[in-house]
Amino acid sequence: MPNFTGAQIVIKSLLSQGVDTVFGYPGGAVLPIYDEIFKEKQIKHILVRHEQAAVHAAEGYARSTGKTGVVLVTSGPGATNAVTGMTDALMDSIPLVVLTGQVPTFMIGNDAFQEADTVGITRPCTKHNWLVRDTNKLAETIHKAFHVAANGRPGPVLVDIPKDVQFADGIFKEPKEIKNTYHVRRVRPDNASIEEVSQAIRNAKKPMIYSGGGVINSGKKASNLLRMLVSKTNFPITSTLMGLGSYPASGENWLGMLGMHGTYEANMAMHDCDVLICIGARFDDRITGRTDAFSPNSYKIHIDIDPSSINKNIQVDVPLVSDIEIALKEIINTWEKGGSETQKTSIKKWWSKISEWKNVKCLAYKQAGEFIKPQYAVDRLEKITAKMDRYITTEVGQHQMWAAQYMKFEEPNRWMTSGGLGTMGYGFPSSIGVQIAFPKSLVINVAGEASWLMNMQELGTAVQYGLPVKQFILNNERLGMVRQWQELLHGERYSHSWSESLPDFEKLADAYGIKGITCSNPKYLDDSIEEMVNHPGPVIFNCVVEKHENCFPMIPSGKAHNEMILGEIGEKDSVDSAGAVLV
């Protein structure tokens, strides 16, 4: 069996895993691997401008393709700069393999140049991590890393590779040669739980399906089965921020997103339902509001691949640990074998009540005057691009919620955003990862100016690789969500929540040799969006919007689902100290 250097083994291992794209940034501790990348033409390396951006780009690539994203960074600051991205991926269950360089094994612990305890630092923000001290174990470790990242609940893993291990000779093994001690079977639900779910479907008078990102992670078959379940039962369905697209926004049973900035009808139905079927979501605090007042009278079913997510935040009546695709298939089959019955008369009355909530028209806004409402900007972006081959990424803040409210997704894997960690700076590099995966598609990053500036350096990456990503920046010259909470919680004392010394975005675009567009008048908005969409290269679109617009509807922190604010904030909507702690 021929020997290869550790660096060669890294490349051969990636190729055997079907990797075609790596996002990274070179440094001293990974130079041998980069030397092999120079020789290898089958792997496309994308040189980002910051290691955090490498991980976010890999997240966008992974989320849009369903594949595992791959990152390569150096030791010390290279690895620590990647920590935010890895934590983001862990929270949102995005499969990543992060390869980091490390100082030589004989120097570990000596405070060597660019040394950090990468394994120790990243233990809380990865599914698993490894420090490889033996070149002969390098291929095996990388193969295991890919398996762990993609199986069970997906997430990031890290392989730390000392520089001497990269230079030393060792044996390469194919994935099939590895005895995988990390083997995870596709988890099948137990029959008794499936029967309980089927019976709950038959008995439900005010049902609600609550879907999350786990449906998308399970694959397109899972999304199709979810649609089938909704169609066959006529149950209403809502979704978390991460689950948008698993059920089509145009579907008759769609109530919109739920949670803090979800729709009135989704939240009210969640509060009043008698049977709640949670599929691939984790009952996080942005969804539940006050946990002691969350869907207080419902029989709760929770289907999730991750047993640690069940009964963690909300106690449920039927815990069902399973792969979503398998669980949905079993539920539908068992329910149909039992006669496909539902409480049709009661469900009809339930839909009548939901229609009343829908008639509130919680997302209605009035575009008037000379200033662009941010809702109007996103709404027009949706209308103009709806029929296109389109992928949407976002930064984090008010614009993210407006995008979730007004953009409509018919398919999974078309919506990339930072949910659990809420990472400002996510959207731009994520859009780069998506565009790399789908070079001919329209990729738009809906951004706020403050969040976008956190990774603005990736303009260089977009230009270098000719990526026509569109940066649709809602510029209110404010940290919009921070300002909104200061209005609600802190007596309108806007402490450091405005953006001073903003760049001229058109001149910034010009500095990189790309197109810049500024629009501040609603009369010209449609034409400007058309200009952005039709331009063949990257675009910075500076959309100047109303500065003090609040994002509604909203559930104030510490309140229940049925205590939503629909319009402007009044004294009755003030948040007490207990709620303020939860922001």
N, C-alpha and C positions, 0 to 999 in steps of 0.2 A: 504494500500500500504506500503510494508516494506521499512524501511530506510536503507541507506548504507552510509558508510563514503565517503567523497569526493574522496579519493584515489581509493576506490572500484568503484565509479561511473566512474572515468576516464577509468579504465580497461574495465568495462562493455560497456561503450560507444564505445571504440575501437573495441571490439568484435562485437558489433551490426553493425558496419560499415565494417565488413569483414576484419579487419586488422590482418595480420599474422606476420608482422615484424616491429620492432621499432629499430631505430638507436639512440644511446644515450650515455650519460655519467652522472653518479650519482653525487649528491652533497647534502648538507644539506637541501636545500629548496625543494627537490623532494624525500626525503627518504621515506615518507609514500607511494608514488606511486611505488617506487622500492620495497618496502616490499610486495605490492600486486603483482608485477611482479614475485617476488620470488615464490608466491603461485600459479600463473596462468601458466599453461603449454601450452596453445593454442597460446600464443604470443611468438615469438622468439625475444629476445633482443640481438642486436649486440653491444657489447662494443667497441667503437672506442677509439682512443688515444687523440683525440682533437675534440672539438665541431664543428669546421668548417668542419672537415671530416665527422661528422655525417650527416650534411646537404647535402654535396656533394654525400655521399653514398646513401642517400634517393633520391636525384635527379637521380642518375644512376638507382636505382631501379624503380622509377616512369617513367622515359623516356623509359626504355626497356620493361616494363610491361603494360604501359598505366594506371596503378593504381595511387592512391595518396600515396606519401611517407610520413612517419611519423617519427618525431624527438622528443626526450625527453631530455631536458638539465636543469640544475639548474639555479638559479637566478644569477644576477650580471655578472661576467665574463663568466659564462656558456652561458648566453643569448647574451652578446656582441660578444663572439667568433663565434656565429652562424650568425651574421649579414651579413658577406660576402657571405655565402651560400644562405641566403634568398634573397639578392640582385641579386645574380646570377640567382636564380630560377625565380625572378620577371622579369628580362630582357628576359629570354628564355621561359617564360610561362610554367613553370613546376609546377604541382599541389603538394603542400606540406602542411601538418599540423604540425606546430611546437608547442610543449607543453613546456612551461617554468615554473619553480618554481619561487615563489616570497616570500619575507619576509612576516610575518603575517600582516593582514590588519591594525591592530592597530599600527604597526611600520612603515608603508609606509610613506615616507616623513621625517623620522627621521635620515636618513643617517645610517641605520642599516648595520650590517655586510653583505657583498655581496648583498647590495641593489643597484639596478639601475632602472631608469625609462624605463623599457623594452617596454612598450606600446609607449611611446614618441620616443624612439630611433628607434623602428622598424616601425613606421607609414609610413615613406617614402619607405620602402623596403618590404612591404607586400601589398596584395590586401586589407586586413582588419585585425584588431586585436582586442582582447578583454581582459579586466582585469575582472576576475570573483570574485566578493565579496560575493556572496551568493551561498552556496552549492546546494541549490534547483534549481539554474539556470545553474549548471555546465554541465549536460547532454545535455540540450537544446543548450548551447553555442557550445559544441564540435560537435554536429550534424550539426549545422549551419556552423561551420568552414569547415567541409568536403564538404558541399554543395557549399560554396563560392569558395573553392580551385579548385574544379573540373568543375564548370559550367561557361559558358561564356568563356572569355579568361582565361585559367587556370593560377594559380599562387600560391605563398605561403601565408598562413595565420598563425596567431599566437594566442595562447590562454595562457594568463599569469594567473597562479593559486597560490594564496597565501597559505602559509603552513597551516594556521588555517582552511582554506576552505577544505584542503585535510583531516584534522582530523575530522571536523564537520560532523554530520549526515545530510542527505538530501534525496530527492526523485529522483530515477532514472526513466527516461522515454525513451522508444524506439523511433527511428527516426520517425515512423509513427504517434506517439502521439504529435509530435511537429508541431505547426502551423508555417510554414516556411515563414517568412516575407522576406526572401532573395530569394524567388523562381524566377528562371530565365528559361523562356521557350526556347526551341531551336528556335533560331531566323530564321524566314523565310523571304526571300527576296521579295520585291514588284514586281508585275508582269511587270510593266512598265520597270523597270531596267533589268529584265531578258530578255525582248524583245529587249532592246537596245544591250545587250551583244550578243544575238543571231544574230541580224542584223550585228553587228561588225564582227562576225565570218564569215558571208556570204560575207562581203565586203572586208575583209582583203587580201591585196596582199603580204605583208611582215609581217606576224604575228609572235608573240613571246609570249610564256607562261612562266611566272616567278613565280615559286612556292617556298613556304617557310615552316617553321616549323609548321605553323597553319594547314597544310594539315595532318601532322602526328598527331598533337594533336586532330584533329577531329575524328581520328580512321581509321582503315584499309579499311573500306568501302569508305572513302574519297579518299584514295590513289588509290583504284581500279577504282573509277569514274574518277579520274584524268588521269589514264592510258587509260581509255575508250575514254575520250575526245580527247586525243592526237592521239590515233589510228584512230578515226573516222574523224578527221579533217586533219591529217597529218601535224599539226603545230609543229615547233621545240619547245623544252622545255629546260629550264635551272632551276637552283635551288640555293637558298642561302646555306650557310654552315649548317644551322639547318634543311634544307629540304631534305638533301641527303637521298636517299632510297625511297622517296615517288614515284618517277619514277625510273625504273630499269636502272642501269648504262649500261647494255647491250642493252637497247632499241635503235631502229634505229633512233629515233628522239632526242636522248639525246645529248646535247651540252656541258655537264659538268657544273661545278659550275661557277657562275659568281662573279664579284666583284673584289676587290683589287688584289687578287691572283687567280682569276678565269681564265678560258681558254680564249684565244684570240677570238675564234669563238663565244663564249657566249657573251662576252662583245661587240664585233663588231655588232653582230645581235641585241643586246639590243639597241645599239646606232642608228642603221639604220632602225629599224622596223617601220611599220606604224600603227599597232595595238598591244598594249601591255596589256596582261591579267595577272594581278598580283593576285595570289591566296594564301592567308595566309602568306604574308610577309609584312614587315613594312617600306620598302624603307630606311633602315638605311644607315649611311654615308659610311660604308665599301662596300656597294653595289652601291650606286649612283655616287660616285665620286663627281665632281662639280654638284650641284643640278641644276644650270642654264644651264648646258650642257647635262643633263641626258635625253637620248632618246628624243631629241628635237622635232621630227616631228611625234610623235606617238599619236594616240588616246588611252588614258589610262583608263583602267578598274581596279578597286581595290575591291576585295572581301575579307572581313575580319569580324570576329566575334566582334572585338573591334572597336566601332565607333570612339574612340579617336585616333586610328592609321591612319584613313583615312583623307587625306588632311593635315596631320601633317608636313610631309617633302616635299612631291611632290603633287602638285595639279592634280587631276584626272578629267576625263570627266564623268565617270560613277561610283559613289560610291555605293557599294552594301554591306550592313551590314547583315551578315548571317553566320550561321553555314556552314562550307565548304561543308560537305556532302550534305546537303539540297540544297545549291546553285548549285553545280555541277549537281545534279540530275535534277533540274529544268531547267538549261541551256541546257543540252543535250536533254531533252524531248521537250522543246520549239523549239530549233533549228531543231530537226528532224521532228517535226510537220510542220515546214515551208519548208521542202523539203531537208534538209541536204546538202544544197549547200555551196560550197566554190569556190574561184577563183583559180581553179586547175592549169590553165596555168601560172598564175602569181606566184603561190606558187612553181611551178616546177622551175621557173627562180630563185626564192628566195633560194631554196635549192641548186641550182647551185652556187650561190654566197657564200652560207654558206660553201659549199665544198671547195671553194677556200681558205676561211679562215682556214678551218680544215687542208688543205694541208701545212699550215705554220708549223704544228706540234710543237705547242708552249710548250709542255711538254717533248719534246725530250731532252735527255742528253747523255753524252758520259762517260761511265765508263772506265777509263784507269788508268794505274799506280797502285801503291801499296796501295793507300788510298781509303777507301770506300766512294763513293758519298752518301750523305743522301737520294737522290732520288732513287738511286739503292737499298739501304737498304729497303726502304718502298715498292718499286716495287717488290722486291723479297719476302718480307713478304706477299704482296697481292697474288702473283702467287702461293706461297706454301700453303696458307690457304684459298684460294678463295672458294673451294668446301666444306669447313668444316662448321659445325654449329657454327658460329663465331659472336662475338660481339666486337666492337672496341670502346675504349674510348681514349681520348687524354688529354694531358696537353695543355698549351697555348704557342704559339711561332711559329718559322719556321716549326718545326716538325708537328705541327697541320695542317698547310697549305699543307705540302707535303703529309700528310695522306689523307687530303680531295681531293688532286689532283690525287693520285695514287691508293688509296684504292677504290674498286668498291662495291657499295651497291645495292643489288637487291630488298630488302624489307625495309619497314620502321622499326623504333625502334631498328635498329642494330648499330646505330652510336650515340655516346654520347660525346658531347663536349661543352665547354663554349663559346657561341657565343657573346651575347650582352655585358656582363661584361668583358669577356676575363680574366678569373680567373686562374692565375698560381696556381698549386696545386690541381686543380679540378680532374684530370684524375685518379690518384691512388685510392682515396676513391670512386670515381664513379665506377671504375672497381670492387671494393668490393661489392657495391650495386647491380651491374648487376650479379655478380657471386652468390650472395645470392639468387637472383631471379631465376637464371638458373644454378644450381650447376653442371650439366653435360655438359654444353656448354664450348667452348673455348672463354675465355675473355682475350683480349690483350689491354694493355694500351700503346699507342705510346706516348713516352715522350721525353723531353729534360732533360738533367741532372740538369739544374738549376731549372726548374719548378718542376721536380719530388722531389727534395730535400725539397721543401716547406711542403710536407706532408709525408715525408719518414717514420715518426713514425708509419704509418699505417701498416708497415710490421708486427708489433705485432698483429694487428687485423687479417690479412691474416693468420698468423700462428696459432693463437688461434682457429680460426674457420675452419681450414683446407681448405682454399680457394685457388685453383690452379691458381690464377691470374698471368698472364705473364706481366712483366714490360719490355717493349722493349724500351730501352733508347738510343736515338741518342746523343752520347756524343761528342760534339765539343769543350768542355771546354770554352764555350762562352755563353753569353746571346744572342743567335743568332739573334733574330729579333731586339733587341736593337742595337747590333753591326751593322746590316745591315742598320738601319736608321742613325746611326752615320756616316757610310760610305757615305750615300746619302746626309745627311743634314749638317754634322758637320766636313767636311774636314778630314775624317778618324781619328778623335781624339776619340779613344776608351776609354772613361772615365768610368771606373768601370764596363765594360761589359764583363769581363773575369771571369772565375770561378777558383779561387785559392783554395788550400787546399781541393780538392775533395777527397772523401773517395775511398779506394780500394773497388769497388763494389762487387767483389767476396768475399772479407773478410767480408764485411758488410752482405752479404747473409749467409756466414758461421756462423756469430755471431747469426743469427736468426735460424740457422739450416735448411736453404733452399738452393736451387741450385743457383749458380752464374755462368754465362758464359760471357767471354770476347772474342770479335772478332774484329780484326783490319785489317784483310787481306781479300780482296774480294773473294779470292780463297776458303776460308773456310766459307763464309757467309751462303750459302744454308744449309750446314751440321749443322752449329750452330743453324740456325732457326729451322730445323727439330728436333734437340735435345731439344730445348726449347718447341716446340709444343708437343712433345711426352712425356715430363716429367710429371708425374702425380701430382706434387705439384707446389707450387709457384716458380717463377723463376725471378731473376734479370738478364737481358741480357744487358750487357754493350757493345753497338755497337760503337766503336771508329770511327768517321767519319771525313771527310775533315773539317778543322776548319773555313774556311772563305768562305764557299759556300753561295751564295745568293739564296733567294727564288724568282724564276721567273715563269711565267710572273707576272708583277705587274702594277697596275695603281698608279703612284706616287700621293701623296696627293695633292689636288688642281687641278688635271688634269681630263679630260673627259675620257669616256670609249674607245674612239678611239685614245688615246694617251698612249698606253701601252708600257712598256719596255719589250722586249722579251729576251734580252741577257744581257751581261755585261753592267754595268752602264757607261755612257759617260758624257761628259760635257753638252750635250744637254738635258740630263735627270735630271739635277740638279733641286732641288725643291726650289721655291722662298719662301719668308718669309710668304706669305699668305698660301701656302701649308703646310709649316712647322708647322704652328699653328694647323693644322688638324690631325697631326700624333697621 
